[in-house]
Amino acid sequence: MSIIVSCGTCGKKLKVPDDRAGKMAKCPGCLNTFLVTAGGGVGAAAAPPTAVAARMPKTAAAPKTAKGGASIAVSWGFIAMIAGVLLVVGSIIALIFGPLRVQRQWGEIGSDADTNVKSVVDRGMQFNATGGIINTKTPGHYSGGIREGPFFLVPFLVMSMPDAIDFKGTTNEGEFKGKYHPKSGEVECDAELGGLTVAGLDKAIHHGNTKIHITGRMKNNDPDVEVDGKKAIIKVISQD
């Protein structure tokens, strides 16, 4: 046996078993609960709509949509993470193709640069002291030149090999400093005269009171040098 009842809220007719008489039932249409009476009819004690709404679970607010109804969800944390990764990768690439490449290139030419500077400065110092003539049979003939160095000041945080590399050092008459040009092998420096240096120190104990300007380069494994603009040609005399 069934009982025909009507929902007191939405009016929907419902068929319920007769053993539900005197018990509460729920309308499948509006979810209102009501008391099933033995004689059917309108369900008594219908809950007010506000009570039904209070029992319904809350749903999350719908995401904001752009025009056209497509949802947009922006994760700033994810964007920041991607930017950080790109920054790290870019820094590594710049380091490999910049400073590390320059250091590698200098490692390939550093030995030649050292030889070139020593040869040019030694020739310039000898020419200035002897006037271009060295007699190897004369006791105490001049054999001056570089004592300590050259010490190259190669910059690290650069993206390409500089046009000129600074260097410094000491001769037996004082300090010298100048520039070496990696592309051409050209050497230019100012050297002190009349100073005092000792082996093992990269600075003069007493600075010289005058300077000479030495320029030069290697040609066919021989130094081609000028001292204050004058060609530095050395003539060696070895006869008795």
C-alpha positions as CSV (number, residue, x, y, z in Angstrom):
1,M,0.0,0.0,0.0
2,S,1.2,3.5,-0.7
3,I,0.2,6.9,0.5
4,I,-0.1,9.9,-1.9
5,V,1.2,13.1,-0.3
6,S,2.0,16.5,-1.6
7,C,5.1,18.5,-0.6
8,G,4.1,21.5,1.5
9,T,6.8,23.6,-0.1
10,C,6.9,22.9,-3.8
11,G,3.5,21.1,-4.2
12,K,5.1,18.0,-5.8
13,K,3.0,14.9,-5.4
14,L,4.9,12.0,-3.9
15,K,4.1,8.3,-3.4
16,V,5.5,6.8,-0.2
17,P,5.0,3.5,1.5
18,D,2.2,3.4,4.1
19,D,4.7,2.3,6.7
20,R,6.2,5.8,6.5
21,A,3.0,7.3,8.1
22,G,3.9,9.3,11.1
23,K,7.5,9.6,9.9
24,M,9.6,12.3,8.3
25,A,10.2,12.2,4.5
26,K,12.3,14.3,2.1
27,C,11.0,15.8,-1.1
28,P,13.3,14.8,-4.0
29,G,12.4,18.1,-5.7
30,C,13.1,20.8,-3.2
31,L,14.8,18.7,-0.5
32,N,12.2,19.9,2.1
33,T,11.5,17.5,4.9
34,F,7.9,17.0,6.1
35,L,5.8,14.6,8.2
36,V,3.9,11.9,6.3
37,T,0.3,11.8,7.6
38,A,-1.8,8.6,7.5
39,G,-4.4,10.2,5.3
40,G,-2.1,11.6,2.8
41,G,-2.6,15.2,1.6
42,V,-0.2,18.0,2.2
43,G,2.8,17.0,4.3
44,A,2.8,18.7,7.7
45,A,5.5,20.4,9.5
46,A,7.4,21.4,6.3
47,A,10.7,23.0,7.1
48,P,11.1,26.6,6.0
49,P,13.3,27.2,2.9
50,T,15.9,28.9,5.1
51,A,16.4,25.7,7.1
52,V,16.9,23.7,3.9
53,A,19.4,26.1,2.7
54,A,21.3,25.9,5.9
55,R,21.7,22.2,5.6
56,M,23.0,22.3,2.0
57,P,26.8,22.2,1.7
58,K,28.6,25.3,0.7
59,T,30.2,25.3,-2.7
60,A,33.4,27.1,-3.7
61,A,33.1,30.4,-5.4
62,A,33.4,30.1,-9.1
63,P,36.6,31.5,-10.5
64,K,36.5,34.8,-12.2
65,T,36.1,34.6,-15.9
66,A,37.3,36.7,-18.7
67,K,35.1,37.9,-21.5
68,G,33.7,34.9,-23.3
69,G,33.4,32.8,-20.1
70,A,37.0,31.2,-20.1
71,S,38.4,31.0,-16.6
72,I,41.8,32.5,-15.8
73,A,44.0,31.3,-12.9
74,V,47.3,33.0,-12.4
75,S,50.0,31.4,-10.2
76,W,52.6,34.1,-9.4
77,G,54.7,31.6,-7.5
78,F,55.1,29.4,-10.6
79,I,55.9,32.4,-12.7
80,A,58.6,33.5,-10.2
81,M,60.1,30.0,-10.2
82,I,60.3,29.9,-14.0
83,A,61.9,33.4,-14.0
84,G,64.5,32.2,-11.4
85,V,65.4,29.1,-13.4
86,L,65.9,31.2,-16.6
87,L,68.1,33.7,-14.6
88,V,70.3,30.9,-13.3
89,V,70.6,29.2,-16.8
90,G,71.3,32.6,-18.4
91,S,74.0,33.4,-15.8
92,I,75.7,30.0,-16.4
93,I,75.7,30.5,-20.2
94,A,77.1,34.0,-19.9
95,L,79.9,32.8,-17.6
96,I,80.9,30.0,-20.0
97,F,80.9,32.2,-23.0
98,G,82.3,35.3,-21.2
99,P,84.8,35.3,-18.3
100,L,85.7,31.6,-18.5
101,R,86.4,31.9,-22.3
102,V,88.6,34.9,-21.7
103,Q,90.6,33.0,-19.0
104,R,91.0,30.1,-21.4
105,Q,92.2,32.3,-24.2
106,W,94.7,34.0,-21.9
107,G,96.0,30.6,-20.8
108,E,96.8,29.9,-24.5
109,I,98.7,33.2,-25.1
110,G,100.0,34.0,-21.6
111,S,103.4,32.3,-22.1
112,D,104.0,34.3,-25.3
113,A,103.0,37.5,-23.6
114,D,105.4,36.9,-20.8
115,T,108.3,36.3,-23.3
116,N,107.4,39.3,-25.4
117,V,107.3,41.7,-22.5
118,K,110.6,40.4,-21.0
119,S,112.4,40.6,-24.3
120,V,111.2,44.1,-25.1
121,V,111.9,45.6,-21.7
122,D,115.3,43.9,-21.4
123,R,116.3,45.2,-24.8
124,G,115.1,48.7,-23.9
125,M,117.0,48.8,-20.6
126,Q,120.2,47.5,-22.2
127,F,120.1,50.0,-25.0
128,N,119.5,52.9,-22.6
129,A,122.4,51.9,-20.4
130,T,125.0,51.1,-23.1
131,G,124.0,53.3,-26.0
132,G,123.7,50.3,-28.1
133,I,127.1,48.7,-27.8
134,I,127.9,45.8,-25.5
135,N,131.5,44.5,-25.2
136,T,131.3,41.0,-23.7
137,K,135.0,41.1,-22.9
138,T,134.7,44.2,-20.7
139,P,134.5,43.3,-17.0
140,G,131.2,44.3,-15.5
141,H,129.5,45.0,-18.8
142,Y,125.8,45.9,-18.3
143,S,123.4,43.1,-18.3
144,G,120.4,44.8,-16.8
145,G,116.7,44.0,-17.4
146,I,113.7,42.6,-15.6
147,R,114.2,41.4,-12.1
148,E,110.6,40.4,-11.0
149,G,107.7,40.0,-13.4
150,P,106.0,40.8,-15.5
151,F,102.8,40.4,-13.5
152,F,99.8,40.6,-15.8
153,L,96.5,42.1,-14.4
154,V,94.0,40.1,-16.4
155,P,90.4,41.2,-15.7
156,F,88.0,38.4,-14.9
157,L,84.5,39.7,-15.2
158,V,84.7,40.6,-18.9
159,M,82.8,39.1,-21.9
160,S,85.7,39.3,-24.4
161,M,89.5,39.6,-24.4
162,P,90.4,43.3,-23.8
163,D,92.4,45.2,-26.3
164,A,95.2,45.8,-23.7
165,I,96.3,43.9,-20.6
166,D,98.0,45.9,-17.8
167,F,101.3,44.5,-16.4
168,K,103.9,45.6,-13.9
169,G,107.2,44.4,-12.4
170,T,110.7,45.5,-11.4
171,T,114.1,45.9,-13.2
172,N,117.4,46.3,-11.5
173,E,116.8,50.1,-11.7
174,G,113.2,50.4,-10.4
175,E,109.7,49.6,-11.3
176,F,108.1,49.3,-14.7
177,K,104.5,49.1,-15.8
178,G,102.6,49.2,-19.0
179,K,100.2,47.5,-21.4
180,Y,100.4,44.4,-23.6
181,H,98.1,44.2,-26.6
182,P,97.1,40.5,-27.1
183,K,96.0,40.9,-30.8
184,S,99.2,42.5,-32.1
185,G,101.7,41.5,-29.4
186,E,102.7,45.1,-29.0
187,V,104.4,46.1,-25.7
188,E,104.5,49.6,-24.3
189,C,105.7,50.6,-20.8
190,D,107.5,53.2,-18.7
191,A,110.5,52.0,-16.7
192,E,112.2,53.8,-13.9
193,L,116.0,54.6,-13.9
194,G,118.3,55.0,-10.9
195,G,116.1,53.2,-8.3
196,L,116.8,50.2,-6.1
197,T,115.2,46.8,-6.2
198,V,116.0,43.4,-4.7
199,A,115.1,39.9,-5.9
200,G,111.8,38.5,-4.5
201,L,110.1,41.9,-4.1
202,D,107.6,43.1,-6.7
203,K,108.1,46.8,-5.7
204,A,111.2,49.0,-5.6
205,I,112.9,49.9,-2.3
206,H,113.7,53.3,-3.8
207,H,112.0,54.6,-6.9
208,G,114.1,55.9,-9.8
209,N,114.2,59.6,-10.4
210,T,113.7,59.4,-14.2
211,K,111.8,57.2,-16.6
212,I,112.2,55.9,-20.2
213,H,109.3,55.0,-22.5
214,I,109.8,51.6,-24.1
215,T,107.8,50.2,-27.0
216,G,108.3,47.1,-29.1
217,R,107.2,43.8,-30.4
218,M,108.7,40.5,-31.5
219,K,109.7,40.0,-35.1
220,N,111.2,36.7,-36.3
221,N,111.9,35.8,-32.7
222,D,113.9,39.0,-32.2
223,P,112.8,42.1,-30.2
224,D,112.1,45.1,-32.3
225,V,112.3,48.0,-29.8
226,E,112.2,51.7,-29.5
227,V,113.4,53.8,-26.4
228,D,111.8,57.2,-26.2
229,G,111.1,56.9,-30.0
230,K,114.7,55.9,-30.9
231,K,115.4,52.5,-32.5
232,A,117.1,50.3,-29.9
233,I,119.7,48.4,-31.9
234,I,122.3,46.5,-29.8
235,K,125.8,45.8,-31.2
236,V,127.7,43.1,-29.3
237,I,131.5,43.2,-29.4
238,S,133.2,40.0,-28.4
239,Q,136.8,40.4,-29.8
240,D,139.8,40.8,-27.5
